[in-house]
Amino acid sequence: MLFLGYLCGSFPSGKIIALRYNIDIQRRGSGNIGFANVLRVIGWRAALPTLVIDVVKGFAPTLLAVSYFDISMGFIVGICAILGHLFPIWLKFKGGKGVATGLGVLLGTTPLIGGAGFVTYVLLSLLFRNSSYASFAAGIVVLVSGILLFPTYSWAYIALILIALWTLRKNLFGTVPNHDH
């Protein structure tokens, strides 16, 4: 199940979709294969399917693990899917930030928390036009609401926010220009 999660997560949807537009997404914008970079470089027509597939990459293996085992195993398999997105074997281990795949994991384990994070992201992204800060704020909402409503899985919410902090660190705290929207 762990390997299946990683393989699902490592499917490079943004790279494949961008190639349909004759664009190597890893050589444009931030170089990430995820939703925000595809949106920035190509637009909504390519970004929306990238987003959907990246969410499904986290959701499908997580839901499968929850169905056969339990929610804890769902989170573990889901984290493997996120790691697959961050470090896809097919792209020399250079992927995206894992936020959309993380949403899929949350929708497969604790959909209420995933929904709260998604709504937070959408509202703040539209309001401030900055995907990284909206992602981080959504992560805080997920962390706090997850711990309050599902304390048994506190470890998972902490792991997810730590992954998000690590992947977004340059955009949030570094001197690298943030070109998210």
N, CA, C and O of each residue as an XYZ file, in Angstrom:
724
protein
N       0.824     -1.206      0.000
C       0.000      0.000      0.000
C       0.866      1.268      0.000
O       0.532      2.255     -0.656
N       1.969      1.231      0.735
C       2.845      2.404      0.800
C       3.446      2.694     -0.570
O       3.487      3.843     -1.009
N       3.912      1.643     -1.243
C       4.501      1.806     -2.568
C       3.438      2.267     -3.571
O       3.716      3.103     -4.431
N       2.231      1.725     -3.461
C       1.129      2.145     -4.331
C       0.847      3.635     -4.124
O       0.646      4.373     -5.089
N       0.833      4.069     -2.872
C       0.631      5.489     -2.582
C       1.700      6.344     -3.233
O       1.399      7.357     -3.864
N       2.962      5.929     -3.075
C       4.054      6.678     -3.687
C       3.905      6.725     -5.206
O       4.050      7.788     -5.809
N       3.618      5.580     -5.829
C       3.494      5.541     -7.292
C       2.353      6.418     -7.791
O       2.497      7.120     -8.792
N       1.223      6.378     -7.097
C       0.105      7.252     -7.491
C       0.521      8.710     -7.386
O       0.260      9.500     -8.293
N       1.159      9.067     -6.295
C       1.583     10.446     -6.090
C       2.619     10.907     -7.090
O       2.696     12.093     -7.412
N       3.424      9.965     -7.588
C       4.513     10.354     -8.480
C       4.075     10.548     -9.933
O       4.882     10.942    -10.774
N       2.809     10.275    -10.232
C       2.324     10.508    -11.596
C       2.428     12.004    -11.902
O       1.775     12.807    -11.235
N       3.231     12.394    -12.891
C       3.519     13.819    -13.134
C       2.452     14.507    -13.990
O       2.715     14.866    -15.138
N       1.281     14.687    -13.451
C       0.157     15.218    -14.222
C       0.452     16.594    -14.815
O       0.168     16.830    -15.990
N       1.016     17.500    -14.024
C       1.313     18.839    -14.537
C       2.306     18.804    -15.687
O       2.175     19.555    -16.653
N       3.282     17.945    -15.582
C       4.289     17.811    -16.649
C       3.638     17.289    -17.924
O       3.880     17.819    -19.008
N       2.816     16.255    -17.796
C       2.166     15.644    -18.960
C       1.180     16.613    -19.603
O       1.147     16.748    -20.826
N       0.383     17.283    -18.787
C      -0.591     18.232    -19.325
C       0.121     19.404    -20.017
O      -0.294     19.835    -21.092
N       1.177     19.907    -19.406
C       1.922     21.020    -20.018
C       2.557     20.595    -21.340
O       2.643     21.400    -22.267
N       2.998     19.358    -21.438
C       3.591     18.885    -22.692
C       2.567     18.897    -23.830
O       2.941     19.021    -24.996
N       1.291     18.769    -23.502
C       0.249     18.876    -24.527
C       0.205     20.282    -25.128
O      -0.311     20.477    -26.229
N       0.747     21.253    -24.400
C       0.840     22.634    -24.882
C       2.260     22.946    -25.375
O       2.624     24.106    -25.570
N       3.044     21.896    -25.571
C       4.441     22.021    -25.992
C       5.276     22.866    -25.025
O       6.145     23.633    -25.438
N       4.995     22.707    -23.740
C       5.719     23.446    -22.706
C       6.311     22.443    -21.722
O       5.616     21.546    -21.245
N       7.590     22.599    -21.424
C       8.232     21.836    -20.357
C       8.066     22.660    -19.090
O       8.812     23.610    -18.854
N       7.088     22.293    -18.283
C       6.725     23.085    -17.109
C       7.873     23.169    -16.107
O       7.921     24.096    -15.299
N       8.788     22.221    -16.152
C       9.924     22.259    -15.228
C      10.967     23.299    -15.633
O      11.891     23.590    -14.874
N      10.812     23.849    -16.822
C      11.743     24.890    -17.287
C      11.082     26.269    -17.321
O      11.678     27.234    -17.799
N       9.876     26.358    -16.823
C       9.140     27.627    -16.849
C       8.644     27.969    -15.446
O       8.457     27.079    -14.616
N       8.437     29.233    -15.188
C       7.921     29.673    -13.894
C       8.828     29.223    -12.770
O      10.040     29.435    -12.813
N       8.236     28.602    -11.764
C       8.998     28.128    -10.608
C       9.692     26.803    -10.880
O      10.571     26.394    -10.122
N       9.300     26.127    -11.964
C       9.863     24.817    -12.266
C       9.109     23.672    -11.628
O       9.420     22.505    -11.871
N       8.119     23.997    -10.811
C       7.306     22.960    -10.178
C       6.285     22.407    -11.168
O       5.896     23.081    -12.121
N       5.860     21.167    -10.926
C       4.914     20.509    -11.824
C       3.464     20.660    -11.361
O       2.558     20.097    -11.976
N       3.240     21.411    -10.288
C       1.916     21.487     -9.698
C       1.012     22.575    -10.256
O       1.374     23.327    -11.161
N      -0.166     22.621     -9.679
C      -1.261     23.493    -10.088
C      -0.850     24.956    -10.235
O      -1.097     25.567    -11.275
N      -0.219     25.528     -9.191
C       0.063     26.971     -9.203
C       0.992     27.350    -10.357
O       0.781     28.370    -11.012
N       2.004     26.542    -10.605
C       2.924     26.866    -11.692
C       2.264     26.657    -13.049
O       2.474     27.452    -13.966
N       1.474     25.605    -13.188
C       0.764     25.377    -14.455
C      -0.211     26.525    -14.707
O      -0.336     26.993    -15.839
N      -0.897     26.977    -13.668
C      -1.808     28.115    -13.808
C      -1.055     29.356    -14.254
O      -1.481     30.046    -15.179
N       0.042     29.635    -13.613
C       0.833     30.823    -13.911
C       1.384     30.790    -15.336
O       1.364     31.804    -16.034
N       1.872     29.637    -15.764
C       2.557     29.538    -17.064
C       1.578     29.349    -18.216
O       1.736     29.966    -19.269
N       0.561     28.498    -18.025
C      -0.320     28.140    -19.146
C      -1.727     28.712    -18.988
O      -2.325     29.157    -19.968
N      -2.254     28.705    -17.782
C      -3.609     29.200    -17.551
C      -4.530     28.112    -17.032
O      -4.130     26.968    -16.813
N      -5.794     28.520    -16.842
C      -6.792     27.644    -16.223
C      -7.075     26.374    -17.020
O      -7.349     25.324    -16.439
N      -7.010     26.465    -18.335
C      -7.347     25.298    -19.171
C      -6.432     24.112    -18.854
O      -6.877     22.965    -18.913
N      -5.198     24.360    -18.530
C      -4.259     23.305    -18.160
C      -4.203     23.100    -16.642
O      -3.974     21.989    -16.164
N      -4.416     24.182    -15.897
C      -4.285     24.103    -14.441
C      -5.409     23.301    -13.792
O      -5.165     22.551    -12.848
N      -6.637     23.452    -14.288
C      -7.758     22.750    -13.663
C      -7.614     21.226    -13.733
O      -7.791     20.563    -12.711
N      -7.298     20.642    -14.901
C      -7.093     19.187    -14.889
C      -5.879     18.774    -14.055
O      -5.876     17.694    -13.465
N      -4.855     19.618    -14.001
C      -3.707     19.320    -13.145
C      -4.152     19.253    -11.693
O      -3.777     18.333    -10.966
N      -4.941     20.215    -11.275
C      -5.448     20.249     -9.901
C      -6.273     19.005     -9.596
O      -6.060     18.350     -8.575
N      -7.199     18.683    -10.466
C      -8.078     17.529    -10.234
C      -7.257     16.247    -10.126
O      -7.459     15.456     -9.206
N      -6.342     16.043    -11.051
C      -5.541     14.816    -11.026
C      -4.645     14.788     -9.788
O      -4.488     13.736     -9.169
N      -4.063     15.914     -9.424
C      -3.209     15.942     -8.233
C      -4.003     15.649     -6.959
O      -3.487     14.998     -6.051
N      -5.235     16.113     -6.881
C      -6.081     15.774     -5.732
C      -6.398     14.275     -5.745
O      -6.323     13.617     -4.707
N      -6.744     13.743     -6.896
C      -7.074     12.315     -7.009
C      -5.861     11.450     -6.663
O      -6.021     10.367     -6.100
N      -4.655     11.909     -6.991
C      -3.433     11.165     -6.664
C      -3.302     10.942     -5.155
O      -2.760      9.924     -4.723
N      -3.784     11.867     -4.374
C      -3.783     11.696     -2.923
C      -5.013     10.970     -2.429
O      -4.938     10.162     -1.503
N      -6.149     11.258     -3.049
C      -7.426     10.704     -2.599
C      -7.538      9.191     -2.838
O      -7.912      8.450     -1.928
N      -7.221      8.736     -4.037
C      -7.457      7.331     -4.409
C      -6.692      6.339     -3.533
O      -7.312      5.435     -2.973
N      -5.371      6.471     -3.392
C      -4.684      5.485     -2.543
C      -5.056      5.617     -1.068
O      -5.077      4.630     -0.332
N      -5.351      6.848     -0.644
C      -5.757      7.065      0.744
C      -7.085      6.373      1.023
O      -7.226      5.665      2.020
N      -8.051      6.579      0.143
C      -9.361      5.958      0.326
C      -9.251      4.435      0.279
O      -9.927      3.740      1.038
N      -8.418      3.924     -0.593
C      -8.197      2.476     -0.674
C      -7.636      1.953      0.651
O      -8.083      0.921      1.151
N      -6.668      2.656      1.211
C      -6.084      2.248      2.490
C      -7.103      2.326      3.618
O      -7.149      1.445      4.476
N      -7.916      3.370      3.621
C      -8.962      3.504      4.640
C      -9.963      2.349      4.506
O     -10.427      1.805      5.509
N     -10.290      1.982      3.275
C     -11.264      0.907      3.034
C     -10.757     -0.442      3.524
O     -11.523     -1.232      4.076
N      -9.478     -0.707      3.328
C      -8.921     -2.007      3.702
C      -8.346     -2.041      5.108
O      -8.263     -3.110      5.713
N      -7.952     -0.898      5.636
C      -7.328     -0.861      6.953
C      -8.088      0.100      7.863
O      -9.146     -0.248      8.388
N      -7.556      1.303      8.050
C      -8.221      2.305      8.881
C      -7.726      3.695      8.486
O      -6.911      3.846      7.576
N      -8.229      4.694      9.181
C      -7.881      6.076      8.837
C      -6.399      6.345      9.070
O      -5.778      7.067      8.290
N      -5.823      5.784     10.122
C      -4.389      5.981     10.360
C      -3.568      5.475      9.184
O      -2.645      6.153      8.733
N      -3.897      4.286      8.685
C      -3.179      3.758      7.523
C      -3.467      4.615      6.298
O      -2.601      4.775      5.438
N      -4.659      5.160      6.211
C      -4.979      6.077      5.122
C      -4.055      7.277      5.131
O      -3.553      7.688      4.085
N      -3.829      7.844      6.309
C      -2.914      8.983      6.404
C      -1.489      8.582      6.009
O      -0.809      9.327      5.302
N      -1.042      7.426      6.458
C       0.320      6.978      6.150
C       0.493      6.772      4.643
O       1.474      7.228      4.056
N      -0.466      6.083      4.028
C      -0.410      5.871      2.576
C      -0.523      7.215      1.847
O       0.155      7.442      0.845
N      -1.371      8.093      2.352
C      -1.520      9.420      1.761
C      -0.239     10.235      1.829
O       0.102     10.934      0.876
N       0.465     10.152      2.937
C       1.741     10.853      3.057
C       2.735     10.286      2.044
O       3.548     11.030      1.495
N       2.678      8.981      1.792
C       3.527      8.389      0.744
C       3.154      8.962     -0.630
O       4.029      9.189     -1.465
N       1.864      9.195     -0.863
C       1.434      9.802     -2.130
C       1.977     11.223     -2.248
O       2.430     11.629     -3.318
N       1.932     11.970     -1.164
C       2.487     13.330     -1.177
C       3.984     13.272     -1.474
O       4.491     14.055     -2.278
N       4.680     12.357     -0.835
C       6.117     12.213     -1.090
C       6.376     11.842     -2.548
O       7.367     12.278     -3.134
N       5.493     11.042     -3.134
C       5.611     10.724     -4.553
C       5.470     11.964     -5.422
O       6.175     12.115     -6.420
N       4.551     12.855     -5.038
C       4.375     14.098     -5.791
C       5.605     15.009     -5.638
O       6.041     15.642     -6.599
N       6.147     15.065     -4.429
C       7.321     15.902     -4.181
C       8.567     15.357     -4.876
O       9.387     16.112     -5.397
N       8.690     14.034     -4.873
C       9.897     13.379     -5.377
C       9.541     12.276     -6.376
O       9.783     11.100     -6.104
N       8.968     12.639     -7.530
C       8.549     11.608     -8.487
C       9.754     10.918     -9.139
O      10.665     11.569     -9.650
N       9.729      9.615     -9.106
C      10.826      8.833     -9.670
C      10.997      9.133    -11.161
O      12.109      9.055    -11.682
N       9.914      9.471    -11.844
C       9.932      9.696    -13.291
C      10.609     11.002    -13.685
O      10.997     11.173    -14.841
N      10.754     11.933    -12.730
C      11.292     13.267    -13.034
C      12.533     13.579    -12.196
O      12.735     14.715    -11.766
N      13.349     12.570    -11.975
C      14.585     12.738    -11.204
C      14.306     13.332     -9.828
O      15.099     14.115     -9.306
N      13.166     12.948     -9.247
C      12.773     13.325     -7.893
C      12.542     14.825     -7.719
O      12.726     15.360     -6.626
N      12.134     15.511     -8.808
C      11.827     16.940     -8.737
C      10.378     17.159     -9.135
O      10.033     17.137    -10.317
N       9.531     17.373     -8.129
C       8.102     17.494     -8.389
C       7.529     18.816     -7.943
O       8.134     19.871     -8.132
N       6.345     18.745     -7.346
C       5.632     19.938     -6.920
C       5.698     20.135     -5.420
O       6.566     19.578     -4.748
N       4.792     20.919     -4.908
C       4.774     21.247     -3.483
C       3.883     20.308     -2.664
O       4.026     20.240     -1.443
N       2.975     19.592     -3.308
C       2.178     18.580     -2.616
C       0.897     19.064     -1.972
O       0.232     18.289     -1.284
N       0.532     20.312     -2.169
C      -0.651     20.856     -1.494
C      -1.936     20.209     -2.019
O      -2.774     19.782     -1.225
N      -2.102     20.131     -3.329
C      -3.317     19.517     -3.887
C      -3.386     18.029     -3.560
O      -4.463     17.507     -3.273
N      -2.255     17.349     -3.601
C      -2.228     15.931     -3.241
C      -2.585     15.775     -1.764
O      -3.284     14.835     -1.387
N      -2.109     16.690     -0.938
C      -2.473     16.696      0.483
C      -3.964     16.903      0.690
O      -4.556     16.304      1.589
N      -4.574     17.744     -0.132
C      -6.032     17.917     -0.069
C      -6.718     16.586     -0.341
O      -7.677     16.230      0.343
N      -6.235     15.855     -1.328
C      -6.802     14.544     -1.623
C      -6.694     13.597     -0.441
O      -7.623     12.838     -0.164
N      -5.569     13.637      0.255
C      -5.378     12.797      1.445
C      -6.416     13.161      2.503
O      -7.034     12.282      3.103
N      -6.601     14.444      2.725
C      -7.585     14.891      3.720
C      -9.002     14.506      3.324
O      -9.792     14.098      4.175
N      -9.333     14.630      2.047
C     -10.678     14.254      1.597
C     -10.918     12.757      1.753
O     -12.057     12.324      1.929
N      -9.847     11.962      1.690
C      -9.969     10.521      1.852
C      -9.984     10.056      3.297
O     -10.409      8.937      3.581
N      -9.526     10.900      4.213
C      -9.453     10.513      5.626
C     -10.463     11.279      6.475
O     -11.283     10.677      7.167
N     -10.401     12.579      6.421
C     -11.292     13.439      7.213
C     -11.806     14.542      6.298
O     -11.275     15.652      6.297
N     -12.852     14.232      5.512
C     -13.339     15.168      4.490
C     -13.763     16.528      5.043
O     -13.620     17.539      4.356
N     -14.269     16.570      6.244
C     -14.667     17.850      6.833
C     -13.456     18.765      6.967
O     -13.536     19.958      6.672
N     -12.347     18.212      7.408
C     -11.120     18.994      7.570
C     -10.570     19.381      6.190
O     -10.125     20.511      5.989
N     -10.604     18.453      5.261
C     -10.171     18.756      3.892
C     -11.000     19.873      3.282
O     -10.462     20.765      2.628
N     -12.302     19.825      3.494
C     -13.187     20.874      2.981
C     -12.883     22.226      3.598
O     -12.896     23.244      2.907
N     -12.608     22.240      4.901
C     -12.268     23.496      5.578
C     -10.969     24.075      5.007
O     -10.867     25.282      4.784
N      -9.998     23.224      4.777
C      -8.738     23.674      4.191
C      -8.928     24.195      2.781
O      -8.350     25.216      2.409
N      -9.741     23.496      1.990
C      -9.984     23.906      0.604
C     -10.680     25.262      0.536
O     -10.282     26.129     -0.242
N     -11.708     25.444      1.341
C     -12.442     26.716      1.351
C     -11.505     27.850      1.777
O     -11.526     28.934      1.193
N     -10.691     27.591      2.793
C      -9.728     28.602      3.246
C      -8.773     28.972      2.124
O      -8.520     30.151      1.878
N      -8.238     27.953      1.437
C      -7.308     28.205      0.339
C      -7.969     29.048     -0.757
O      -7.408     30.050     -1.202
N      -9.145     28.640     -1.179
C      -9.817     29.343     -2.286
C     -10.082     30.797     -1.907
O      -9.774     31.708     -2.675
N     -10.650     31.012     -0.732
C     -10.987     32.382     -0.322
C      -9.743     33.267     -0.216
O      -9.726     34.388     -0.725
N      -8.712     32.758      0.445
C      -7.509     33.575      0.627
C      -6.723     33.737     -0.672
O      -6.103     34.775     -0.901
N      -6.748     32.728     -1.505
C      -6.066     32.825     -2.792
C      -6.726     33.885     -3.671
O      -6.042     34.662     -4.337
N      -8.045     33.911     -3.669
C      -8.761     34.919     -4.444
C      -8.573     36.315     -3.848
O      -8.427     37.297     -4.576
N      -8.579     36.387     -2.532
C      -8.468     37.665     -1.855
C      -7.073     38.277     -1.992
O      -6.940     39.464     -2.289
N      -6.040     37.471     -1.777
C      -4.674     37.991     -1.746
C      -3.850     37.631     -2.983
O      -2.732     38.122     -3.145
N      -4.394     36.777     -3.857
C      -3.721     36.391     -5.100
C      -2.325     35.823     -4.849
O      -1.382     36.124     -5.582
N      -2.201     35.000     -3.809
C      -0.920     34.394     -3.468
C      -1.170     32.962     -3.009
O      -1.691     32.730     -1.918
N      -0.798     32.017     -3.844
C      -1.067     30.613     -3.576
C      -0.294     30.079     -2.376
O      -0.830     29.285     -1.603
N       0.944     30.497     -2.209
C       1.764     29.973     -1.105
C       1.198     30.374      0.250
O       1.067     29.538      1.143
N       0.864     31.641      0.403
C       0.318     32.097      1.680
C      -1.064     31.502      1.927
O      -1.401     31.164      3.062
N      -1.856     31.375      0.883
C      -3.171     30.740      1.023
C      -3.012     29.268      1.419
O      -3.775     28.761      2.241
N      -2.034     28.591      0.840
C      -1.768     27.189      1.184
C      -1.349     27.059      2.636
O      -1.823     26.177      3.351
N      -0.464     27.933      3.065
C      -0.003     27.885      4.451
C      -1.151     28.167      5.423
O      -1.302     27.465      6.424
N      -1.952     29.183      5.137
C      -3.100     29.504      5.996
C      -4.080     28.335      6.040
O      -4.615     28.008      7.098
N      -4.312     27.708      4.887
C      -5.194     26.531      4.853
C      -4.602     25.413      5.703
O      -5.328     24.692      6.386
N      -3.282     25.275      5.657
C      -2.621     24.269      6.489
C      -2.820     24.522      7.969
O      -3.003     23.580      8.741
N      -2.786     25.780      8.375
C      -3.026     26.130      9.786
C      -4.467     25.794     10.172
O      -4.717     25.262     11.254
N      -5.412     26.108      9.281
C      -6.821     25.763      9.542
C      -6.972     24.245      9.674
O      -7.671     23.764     10.566
N      -6.321     23.497      8.792
C      -6.357     22.030      8.858
C      -5.765     21.547     10.172
O      -6.346     20.694     10.843
N      -4.618     22.086     10.538
C      -3.954     21.669     11.775
C      -4.844     21.909     12.992
O      -5.094     20.993     13.775
N      -5.311     23.125     13.145
C      -6.090     23.482     14.336
C      -7.430     22.746     14.359
O      -7.784     22.140     15.370
N      -8.174     22.793     13.260
C      -9.482     22.132     13.252
C      -9.332     20.611     13.346
O     -10.145     19.943     13.985
N      -8.298     20.071     12.714
C      -8.065     18.634     12.786
C      -7.771     18.177     14.195
O      -8.326     17.178     14.654
N      -6.900     18.899     14.891
C      -6.554     18.526     16.271
C      -7.760     18.675     17.186
O      -7.970     17.851     18.076
N      -8.556     19.724     16.973
C      -9.732     19.936     17.818
C     -10.827     18.891     17.571
O     -11.431     18.388     18.519
N     -11.080     18.570     16.306
C     -12.184     17.664     15.977
C     -11.786     16.184     15.947
O     -12.603     15.315     16.250
N     -10.554     15.906     15.588
C     -10.083     14.519     15.479
C      -8.720     14.380     16.150
O      -7.725     14.124     15.471
N      -8.657     14.544     17.477
C      -7.359     14.546     18.166
C      -6.565     13.248     17.992
O      -5.340     13.256     18.116
N      -7.237     12.154     17.710
C      -6.545     10.878     17.490
C      -5.542     10.983     16.347
O      -4.515     10.304     16.351
N      -5.841     11.831     15.373
C      -4.990     11.954     14.190
C      -4.115     13.208     14.222
O      -3.646     13.671     13.182
N      -3.903     13.746     15.408
C      -3.072     14.946     15.550
C      -1.718     14.759     14.886
O      -1.211     15.675     14.238
N      -1.136     13.590     15.040
C       0.179     13.306     14.439
C       0.152     13.528     12.924
O       1.116     14.030     12.345
N      -0.961     13.148     12.292
C      -1.068     13.280     10.831
C      -1.184     14.745     10.426
O      -0.557     15.177      9.458
N      -1.985     15.509     11.167
C      -2.131     16.931     10.831
C      -0.811     17.673     11.049
O      -0.468     18.580     10.291
N      -0.079     17.283     12.085
C       1.230     17.886     12.330
C       2.184     17.518     11.186
O       2.915     18.375     10.691
N       2.178     16.257     10.771
C       3.040     15.830      9.660
C       2.699     16.601      8.391
O       3.599     17.032      7.670
N       1.407     16.780      8.109
C       1.010     17.498      6.894
C       1.450     18.953      6.919
O       1.912     19.468      5.901
N       1.318     19.630      8.059
C       1.730     21.037      8.109
C       3.250     21.145      8.026
O       3.766     22.100      7.445
N       3.972     20.190      8.594
C       5.432     20.224      8.492
C       5.890     20.019      7.051
O       6.831     20.671      6.597
N       5.234     19.122      6.340
C       5.554     18.926      4.918
C       5.266     20.208      4.146
O       6.076     20.640      3.326
N       4.111     20.816      4.411
C       3.751     22.058      3.713
C       4.747     23.171      4.035
O       5.168     23.903      3.139
N       5.120     23.302      5.289
C       6.106     24.326      5.664
C       7.430     24.098      4.948
O       8.066     25.040      4.476
N       7.833     22.846      4.877
C       9.101     22.543      4.220
C       9.036     22.845      2.720
O       9.961     23.442      2.170
N       7.948     22.436      2.056
C       7.877     22.645      0.608
C       7.639     24.104      0.238
O       8.044     24.545     -0.838
N       6.992     24.847      1.111
C       6.687     26.255      0.831
C       7.707     27.214      1.441
O       7.556     28.429      1.316
N       8.728     26.697      2.090
C       9.654     27.523      2.867
C      10.279     28.671      2.072
O      10.383     29.784      2.587
N      10.690     28.426      0.848
C      11.320     29.490      0.053
C      10.307     30.570     -0.310
O      10.634     31.757     -0.328
N       9.078     30.153     -0.598
C       8.045     31.133     -0.946
C       7.598     31.940      0.276
O       7.271     33.121      0.159
N       7.585     31.304      1.433
C       7.095     31.978      2.631
C       8.171     32.786      3.344
O       7.908     33.890      3.821
N       9.382     32.241      3.418
C      10.403     32.840      4.274
C      11.673     33.243      3.532
O      12.499     33.975      4.077
N      11.837     32.780      2.309
C      13.082     33.015      1.584
C      13.078     34.318      0.823
O      12.140     35.112      0.878
N      14.161     34.497      0.117
C      14.300     35.695     -0.697
C      13.908     35.427     -2.149
O      13.997     36.309     -3.003
N      13.474     34.198     -2.410
C      13.056     33.849     -3.763
C      11.752     34.566     -4.053
O      10.833     34.491     -3.237
N      11.630     35.256     -5.176
C      10.386     35.946     -5.499
C       9.231     34.960     -5.574
O       9.384     33.846     -6.076
N       8.094     35.367     -5.079
C       6.910     34.521     -5.106
C       6.074     34.895     -6.307
O       5.525     35.995     -6.375
N       5.976     33.978     -7.257
C       5.236     34.227     -8.496
C       3.994     33.362     -8.569
O       3.626     32.908     -9.653
N       3.343     33.125     -7.446
C       2.285     32.131     -7.434
C       1.061     32.481     -8.274
O       0.494     31.570     -8.877
N       0.632     33.677     -8.353
C      -0.548     33.995     -9.173
C      -0.217     35.199    -10.004
O      -1.052     35.663    -10.780
